[in-house]
Amino acid sequence: MADEARDEALAWLDKAEQDLSAARLILQGKGPSTVGCYLGQQALEKLLKAVLVFRGLGPPRSHDLVDLHRRVVACGFDPQVSAADLAAWTDYAVAGRYPGFGDLESERDLLPLLTCAADLARCVRSTLTG
């Protein structure tokens, strides 16, 4: 069972890293920053869900990074990122993709969001493969 959980968690990690790679292209000026922030938010979400899967918990159907943070901390994982930092980026799951959801600071948020996601990806990879 542990191997199955690790394999599934690694699949979540792989998808998160794909999102992160695509968001880095946008950071290089190859697309709109709102899409980059969406992909960064998705990477963070998938990374936190990878931890839950690894711990034997099903990933909840939630985009709420603060709730996911709370869940991974409750199962004994230190994501090395604060819930407060994650709170600022939860809205990119939806708001950046549709009109009428208000203005987001995507140009300002993109680099710190991707830096956070890359740091979390290294932490999760170390946990899953260490």
PyMOL CGO cylinders between C-alpha atoms (Angstrom):
from pymol import cmd
from pymol.cgo import CYLINDER

trace = [
    CYLINDER, 0.00, 0.00, 0.00, 2.83, 2.40, 0.80, 0.3, 1, 1, 1, 1, 1, 1,
    CYLINDER, 2.83, 2.40, 0.80, 4.28, 1.96, -2.69, 0.3, 1, 1, 1, 1, 1, 1,
    CYLINDER, 4.28, 1.96, -2.69, 0.89, 2.67, -4.27, 0.3, 1, 1, 1, 1, 1, 1,
    CYLINDER, 0.89, 2.67, -4.27, 0.50, 5.84, -2.19, 0.3, 1, 1, 1, 1, 1, 1,
    CYLINDER, 0.50, 5.84, -2.19, 4.01, 6.96, -3.12, 0.3, 1, 1, 1, 1, 1, 1,
    CYLINDER, 4.01, 6.96, -3.12, 3.39, 6.28, -6.83, 0.3, 1, 1, 1, 1, 1, 1,
    CYLINDER, 3.39, 6.28, -6.83, 0.12, 8.23, -6.79, 0.3, 1, 1, 1, 1, 1, 1,
    CYLINDER, 0.12, 8.23, -6.79, 1.75, 11.08, -4.86, 0.3, 1, 1, 1, 1, 1, 1,
    CYLINDER, 1.75, 11.08, -4.86, 4.58, 11.18, -7.38, 0.3, 1, 1, 1, 1, 1, 1,
    CYLINDER, 4.58, 11.18, -7.38, 1.99, 11.44, -10.17, 0.3, 1, 1, 1, 1, 1, 1,
    CYLINDER, 1.99, 11.44, -10.17, 0.51, 14.49, -8.39, 0.3, 1, 1, 1, 1, 1, 1,
    CYLINDER, 0.51, 14.49, -8.39, 4.02, 15.91, -8.03, 0.3, 1, 1, 1, 1, 1, 1,
    CYLINDER, 4.02, 15.91, -8.03, 4.69, 15.37, -11.73, 0.3, 1, 1, 1, 1, 1, 1,
    CYLINDER, 4.69, 15.37, -11.73, 1.51, 17.25, -12.70, 0.3, 1, 1, 1, 1, 1, 1,
    CYLINDER, 1.51, 17.25, -12.70, 2.44, 20.09, -10.33, 0.3, 1, 1, 1, 1, 1, 1,
    CYLINDER, 2.44, 20.09, -10.33, 5.89, 20.35, -11.87, 0.3, 1, 1, 1, 1, 1, 1,
    CYLINDER, 5.89, 20.35, -11.87, 4.33, 20.50, -15.35, 0.3, 1, 1, 1, 1, 1, 1,
    CYLINDER, 4.33, 20.50, -15.35, 2.17, 23.42, -14.22, 0.3, 1, 1, 1, 1, 1, 1,
    CYLINDER, 2.17, 23.42, -14.22, 5.22, 25.08, -12.73, 0.3, 1, 1, 1, 1, 1, 1,
    CYLINDER, 5.22, 25.08, -12.73, 7.21, 24.63, -15.97, 0.3, 1, 1, 1, 1, 1, 1,
    CYLINDER, 7.21, 24.63, -15.97, 4.44, 26.20, -18.03, 0.3, 1, 1, 1, 1, 1, 1,
    CYLINDER, 4.44, 26.20, -18.03, 4.14, 29.08, -15.56, 0.3, 1, 1, 1, 1, 1, 1,
    CYLINDER, 4.14, 29.08, -15.56, 7.90, 29.73, -15.85, 0.3, 1, 1, 1, 1, 1, 1,
    CYLINDER, 7.90, 29.73, -15.85, 7.48, 30.21, -19.59, 0.3, 1, 1, 1, 1, 1, 1,
    CYLINDER, 7.48, 30.21, -19.59, 4.85, 32.84, -18.87, 0.3, 1, 1, 1, 1, 1, 1,
    CYLINDER, 4.85, 32.84, -18.87, 7.20, 34.49, -16.39, 0.3, 1, 1, 1, 1, 1, 1,
    CYLINDER, 7.20, 34.49, -16.39, 9.68, 34.81, -19.28, 0.3, 1, 1, 1, 1, 1, 1,
    CYLINDER, 9.68, 34.81, -19.28, 7.13, 36.92, -21.15, 0.3, 1, 1, 1, 1, 1, 1,
    CYLINDER, 7.13, 36.92, -21.15, 5.53, 34.18, -23.18, 0.3, 1, 1, 1, 1, 1, 1,
    CYLINDER, 5.53, 34.18, -23.18, 1.96, 34.67, -21.94, 0.3, 1, 1, 1, 1, 1, 1,
    CYLINDER, 1.96, 34.67, -21.94, -0.35, 36.61, -19.64, 0.3, 1, 1, 1, 1, 1, 1,
    CYLINDER, -0.35, 36.61, -19.64, 0.60, 36.80, -15.97, 0.3, 1, 1, 1, 1, 1, 1,
    CYLINDER, 0.60, 36.80, -15.97, -2.93, 35.88, -14.87, 0.3, 1, 1, 1, 1, 1, 1,
    CYLINDER, -2.93, 35.88, -14.87, -2.52, 32.50, -16.58, 0.3, 1, 1, 1, 1, 1, 1,
    CYLINDER, -2.52, 32.50, -16.58, 0.90, 32.12, -14.97, 0.3, 1, 1, 1, 1, 1, 1,
    CYLINDER, 0.90, 32.12, -14.97, -0.60, 32.78, -11.55, 0.3, 1, 1, 1, 1, 1, 1,
    CYLINDER, -0.60, 32.78, -11.55, -3.39, 30.29, -12.26, 0.3, 1, 1, 1, 1, 1, 1,
    CYLINDER, -3.39, 30.29, -12.26, -0.78, 27.65, -13.12, 0.3, 1, 1, 1, 1, 1, 1,
    CYLINDER, -0.78, 27.65, -13.12, 1.26, 28.56, -10.04, 0.3, 1, 1, 1, 1, 1, 1,
    CYLINDER, 1.26, 28.56, -10.04, -1.81, 28.21, -7.84, 0.3, 1, 1, 1, 1, 1, 1,
    CYLINDER, -1.81, 28.21, -7.84, -2.54, 24.86, -9.45, 0.3, 1, 1, 1, 1, 1, 1,
    CYLINDER, -2.54, 24.86, -9.45, 1.03, 23.72, -8.79, 0.3, 1, 1, 1, 1, 1, 1,
    CYLINDER, 1.03, 23.72, -8.79, 0.74, 24.67, -5.11, 0.3, 1, 1, 1, 1, 1, 1,
    CYLINDER, 0.74, 24.67, -5.11, -2.61, 22.91, -4.85, 0.3, 1, 1, 1, 1, 1, 1,
    CYLINDER, -2.61, 22.91, -4.85, -1.31, 19.70, -6.46, 0.3, 1, 1, 1, 1, 1, 1,
    CYLINDER, -1.31, 19.70, -6.46, 1.82, 19.72, -4.31, 0.3, 1, 1, 1, 1, 1, 1,
    CYLINDER, 1.82, 19.72, -4.31, -0.22, 19.91, -1.11, 0.3, 1, 1, 1, 1, 1, 1,
    CYLINDER, -0.22, 19.91, -1.11, -2.55, 17.21, -2.40, 0.3, 1, 1, 1, 1, 1, 1,
    CYLINDER, -2.55, 17.21, -2.40, 0.48, 15.03, -3.21, 0.3, 1, 1, 1, 1, 1, 1,
    CYLINDER, 0.48, 15.03, -3.21, 1.40, 15.12, 0.46, 0.3, 1, 1, 1, 1, 1, 1,
    CYLINDER, 1.40, 15.12, 0.46, -2.12, 14.14, 1.50, 0.3, 1, 1, 1, 1, 1, 1,
    CYLINDER, -2.12, 14.14, 1.50, -2.12, 11.24, -0.96, 0.3, 1, 1, 1, 1, 1, 1,
    CYLINDER, -2.12, 11.24, -0.96, 1.29, 10.14, 0.31, 0.3, 1, 1, 1, 1, 1, 1,
    CYLINDER, 1.29, 10.14, 0.31, -0.07, 10.17, 3.87, 0.3, 1, 1, 1, 1, 1, 1,
    CYLINDER, -0.07, 10.17, 3.87, -2.94, 7.91, 2.78, 0.3, 1, 1, 1, 1, 1, 1,
    CYLINDER, -2.94, 7.91, 2.78, -5.59, 10.62, 2.65, 0.3, 1, 1, 1, 1, 1, 1,
    CYLINDER, -5.59, 10.62, 2.65, -7.70, 11.28, -0.39, 0.3, 1, 1, 1, 1, 1, 1,
    CYLINDER, -7.70, 11.28, -0.39, -7.20, 14.69, -1.95, 0.3, 1, 1, 1, 1, 1, 1,
    CYLINDER, -7.20, 14.69, -1.95, -10.20, 16.90, -1.18, 0.3, 1, 1, 1, 1, 1, 1,
    CYLINDER, -10.20, 16.90, -1.18, -12.03, 18.64, -4.00, 0.3, 1, 1, 1, 1, 1, 1,
    CYLINDER, -12.03, 18.64, -4.00, -10.87, 22.05, -2.94, 0.3, 1, 1, 1, 1, 1, 1,
    CYLINDER, -10.87, 22.05, -2.94, -8.84, 24.89, -4.38, 0.3, 1, 1, 1, 1, 1, 1,
    CYLINDER, -8.84, 24.89, -4.38, -8.42, 26.48, -0.95, 0.3, 1, 1, 1, 1, 1, 1,
    CYLINDER, -8.42, 26.48, -0.95, -4.69, 26.55, -0.32, 0.3, 1, 1, 1, 1, 1, 1,
    CYLINDER, -4.69, 26.55, -0.32, -5.16, 27.54, 3.33, 0.3, 1, 1, 1, 1, 1, 1,
    CYLINDER, -5.16, 27.54, 3.33, -7.40, 24.54, 3.96, 0.3, 1, 1, 1, 1, 1, 1,
    CYLINDER, -7.40, 24.54, 3.96, -4.96, 22.24, 2.18, 0.3, 1, 1, 1, 1, 1, 1,
    CYLINDER, -4.96, 22.24, 2.18, -2.10, 23.74, 4.23, 0.3, 1, 1, 1, 1, 1, 1,
    CYLINDER, -2.10, 23.74, 4.23, -4.04, 23.04, 7.43, 0.3, 1, 1, 1, 1, 1, 1,
    CYLINDER, -4.04, 23.04, 7.43, -4.60, 19.45, 6.35, 0.3, 1, 1, 1, 1, 1, 1,
    CYLINDER, -4.60, 19.45, 6.35, -0.96, 18.73, 5.52, 0.3, 1, 1, 1, 1, 1, 1,
    CYLINDER, -0.96, 18.73, 5.52, 0.22, 20.28, 8.78, 0.3, 1, 1, 1, 1, 1, 1,
    CYLINDER, 0.22, 20.28, 8.78, -2.37, 18.19, 10.67, 0.3, 1, 1, 1, 1, 1, 1,
    CYLINDER, -2.37, 18.19, 10.67, -0.93, 15.01, 9.15, 0.3, 1, 1, 1, 1, 1, 1,
    CYLINDER, -0.93, 15.01, 9.15, 2.58, 15.91, 10.30, 0.3, 1, 1, 1, 1, 1, 1,
    CYLINDER, 2.58, 15.91, 10.30, 4.09, 17.54, 7.22, 0.3, 1, 1, 1, 1, 1, 1,
    CYLINDER, 4.09, 17.54, 7.22, 5.92, 20.86, 7.42, 0.3, 1, 1, 1, 1, 1, 1,
    CYLINDER, 5.92, 20.86, 7.42, 5.37, 22.56, 4.06, 0.3, 1, 1, 1, 1, 1, 1,
    CYLINDER, 5.37, 22.56, 4.06, 7.88, 25.30, 4.96, 0.3, 1, 1, 1, 1, 1, 1,
    CYLINDER, 7.88, 25.30, 4.96, 5.43, 27.92, 3.72, 0.3, 1, 1, 1, 1, 1, 1,
    CYLINDER, 5.43, 27.92, 3.72, 2.91, 29.84, 5.80, 0.3, 1, 1, 1, 1, 1, 1,
    CYLINDER, 2.91, 29.84, 5.80, -0.83, 29.69, 5.37, 0.3, 1, 1, 1, 1, 1, 1,
    CYLINDER, -0.83, 29.69, 5.37, -0.79, 33.49, 5.16, 0.3, 1, 1, 1, 1, 1, 1,
    CYLINDER, -0.79, 33.49, 5.16, 1.43, 33.37, 2.07, 0.3, 1, 1, 1, 1, 1, 1,
    CYLINDER, 1.43, 33.37, 2.07, -0.82, 30.77, 0.48, 0.3, 1, 1, 1, 1, 1, 1,
    CYLINDER, -0.82, 30.77, 0.48, -3.98, 32.75, 1.25, 0.3, 1, 1, 1, 1, 1, 1,
    CYLINDER, -3.98, 32.75, 1.25, -2.95, 35.47, -1.15, 0.3, 1, 1, 1, 1, 1, 1,
    CYLINDER, -2.95, 35.47, -1.15, -2.87, 33.01, -4.05, 0.3, 1, 1, 1, 1, 1, 1,
    CYLINDER, -2.87, 33.01, -4.05, -5.99, 30.89, -3.52, 0.3, 1, 1, 1, 1, 1, 1,
    CYLINDER, -5.99, 30.89, -3.52, -8.11, 33.27, -5.62, 0.3, 1, 1, 1, 1, 1, 1,
    CYLINDER, -8.11, 33.27, -5.62, -6.04, 32.54, -8.71, 0.3, 1, 1, 1, 1, 1, 1,
    CYLINDER, -6.04, 32.54, -8.71, -7.72, 29.13, -8.93, 0.3, 1, 1, 1, 1, 1, 1,
    CYLINDER, -7.72, 29.13, -8.93, -10.80, 30.81, -10.36, 0.3, 1, 1, 1, 1, 1, 1,
    CYLINDER, -10.80, 30.81, -10.36, -10.65, 34.59, -10.40, 0.3, 1, 1, 1, 1, 1, 1,
    CYLINDER, -10.65, 34.59, -10.40, -7.88, 34.96, -12.95, 0.3, 1, 1, 1, 1, 1, 1,
    CYLINDER, -7.88, 34.96, -12.95, -9.66, 32.78, -15.49, 0.3, 1, 1, 1, 1, 1, 1,
    CYLINDER, -9.66, 32.78, -15.49, -13.03, 34.52, -15.69, 0.3, 1, 1, 1, 1, 1, 1,
    CYLINDER, -13.03, 34.52, -15.69, -14.12, 38.10, -16.25, 0.3, 1, 1, 1, 1, 1, 1,
    CYLINDER, -14.12, 38.10, -16.25, -15.84, 39.95, -13.46, 0.3, 1, 1, 1, 1, 1, 1,
    CYLINDER, -15.84, 39.95, -13.46, -13.87, 38.58, -10.52, 0.3, 1, 1, 1, 1, 1, 1,
    CYLINDER, -13.87, 38.58, -10.52, -12.03, 41.78, -9.73, 0.3, 1, 1, 1, 1, 1, 1,
    CYLINDER, -12.03, 41.78, -9.73, -8.50, 42.86, -10.35, 0.3, 1, 1, 1, 1, 1, 1,
    CYLINDER, -8.50, 42.86, -10.35, -5.70, 40.62, -9.20, 0.3, 1, 1, 1, 1, 1, 1,
    CYLINDER, -5.70, 40.62, -9.20, -2.12, 41.74, -8.90, 0.3, 1, 1, 1, 1, 1, 1,
    CYLINDER, -2.12, 41.74, -8.90, -0.86, 38.99, -11.19, 0.3, 1, 1, 1, 1, 1, 1,
    CYLINDER, -0.86, 38.99, -11.19, 2.21, 40.84, -12.46, 0.3, 1, 1, 1, 1, 1, 1,
    CYLINDER, 2.21, 40.84, -12.46, 3.32, 41.49, -8.89, 0.3, 1, 1, 1, 1, 1, 1,
    CYLINDER, 3.32, 41.49, -8.89, 2.33, 38.03, -7.63, 0.3, 1, 1, 1, 1, 1, 1,
    CYLINDER, 2.33, 38.03, -7.63, 3.77, 35.81, -10.36, 0.3, 1, 1, 1, 1, 1, 1,
    CYLINDER, 3.77, 35.81, -10.36, 7.44, 35.67, -9.32, 0.3, 1, 1, 1, 1, 1, 1,
    CYLINDER, 7.44, 35.67, -9.32, 6.83, 35.17, -5.57, 0.3, 1, 1, 1, 1, 1, 1,
    CYLINDER, 6.83, 35.17, -5.57, 4.13, 32.60, -6.28, 0.3, 1, 1, 1, 1, 1, 1,
    CYLINDER, 4.13, 32.60, -6.28, 6.40, 30.58, -8.57, 0.3, 1, 1, 1, 1, 1, 1,
    CYLINDER, 6.40, 30.58, -8.57, 9.30, 30.86, -6.14, 0.3, 1, 1, 1, 1, 1, 1,
    CYLINDER, 9.30, 30.86, -6.14, 7.08, 29.50, -3.37, 0.3, 1, 1, 1, 1, 1, 1,
    CYLINDER, 7.08, 29.50, -3.37, 5.81, 26.68, -5.61, 0.3, 1, 1, 1, 1, 1, 1,
    CYLINDER, 5.81, 26.68, -5.61, 9.36, 25.72, -6.62, 0.3, 1, 1, 1, 1, 1, 1,
    CYLINDER, 9.36, 25.72, -6.62, 10.46, 25.65, -2.97, 0.3, 1, 1, 1, 1, 1, 1,
    CYLINDER, 10.46, 25.65, -2.97, 7.46, 23.54, -2.00, 0.3, 1, 1, 1, 1, 1, 1,
    CYLINDER, 7.46, 23.54, -2.00, 8.09, 21.19, -4.95, 0.3, 1, 1, 1, 1, 1, 1,
    CYLINDER, 8.09, 21.19, -4.95, 11.64, 20.56, -3.70, 0.3, 1, 1, 1, 1, 1, 1,
    CYLINDER, 11.64, 20.56, -3.70, 10.33, 19.92, -0.18, 0.3, 1, 1, 1, 1, 1, 1,
    CYLINDER, 10.33, 19.92, -0.18, 7.63, 17.52, -1.41, 0.3, 1, 1, 1, 1, 1, 1,
    CYLINDER, 7.63, 17.52, -1.41, 10.03, 15.69, -3.76, 0.3, 1, 1, 1, 1, 1, 1,
    CYLINDER, 10.03, 15.69, -3.76, 12.48, 15.24, -0.88, 0.3, 1, 1, 1, 1, 1, 1,
    CYLINDER, 12.48, 15.24, -0.88, 9.72, 13.81, 1.30, 0.3, 1, 1, 1, 1, 1, 1,
    CYLINDER, 9.72, 13.81, 1.30, 8.46, 11.43, -1.38, 0.3, 1, 1, 1, 1, 1, 1,
    CYLINDER, 8.46, 11.43, -1.38, 11.83, 10.19, -2.54, 0.3, 1, 1, 1, 1, 1, 1,
    CYLINDER, 11.83, 10.19, -2.54, 13.91, 10.61, 0.61, 0.3, 1, 1, 1, 1, 1, 1,
]
cmd.load_cgo(trace, "trace")
